[in-house]
Amino acid sequence: MLTVALPKGALLRETIELLQQVGLDFSAFLDSSNRQLQICDRSGTMQGLLVRAQDVPVYVEYGQAQLGIVGYDVLREKQPTVAQLVDLGFGYCRMSVAVKQGTYQRAADLPAHCRVASKSVRCAREYFHSLDLPVEIIPLYGSVELGPITDMSEAIVDLVSTGRTLRENGLVEIEKLFDSTAYLIAHPLSYRLNVDEIHDWMTRLRNLTAPKASELTNQSELG
């Protein structure tokens, strides 16, 4: 029996709804009274693990789960040794640089050696390295927006969906690093050993999500 790692948080409901469309029912994970972290779907076809989004690729990389669903932003940050099988086309957001309104127009305008707060330390460091702009990355794992508000940092690198939180806190996006949607990932060895079974689930999900992923790509290209 295959095991799939499912992400707690923002992607969980859409993940479960998508899996229901291919005959896998993990809706028990949405029941607030349920404390189980490992269950079989109602048909007994697959086992599910409920883990923090950042831990999904870890469980897949180490083989405790053969499949996982996780945001592309986590894959960029963690850089795990996993196979990225399908862009599932939901959970769209973008990794962006944001600053106080009226301060900077572009990331390249930030002063050298300024402070940038971020949960995504690797992504932030790599981006500013690509600009050849030395900055100090401050790791924060709560409300990153407080960095510029309290003058602890000149900028933040964070995920943005609607942009409402930024606007309500007087911040504005000035650069986009990359777009992020949910991906189906697999353990490379498990994929080779269970190629037919995993390919079957991959094909079912791809057939469901290809139009959505294509639509998001077009929207991204249009800005």
Beta strands, then each sheet from edge to edge (+ up, - down):
strand 1: 2-7
strand 2: 38-40
strand 3: 46-51
strand 4: 67-71
strand 5: 83-87
strand 6: 93-100
strand 7: 115-118
strand 8: 136-139
strand 9: 155-160
strand 10: 171-180
strand 11: 182-186
sheet 1: 2+ 3- 1- 4- 11+ 5-
sheet 2: 8+ 7+ 9+ 6- 10+
end
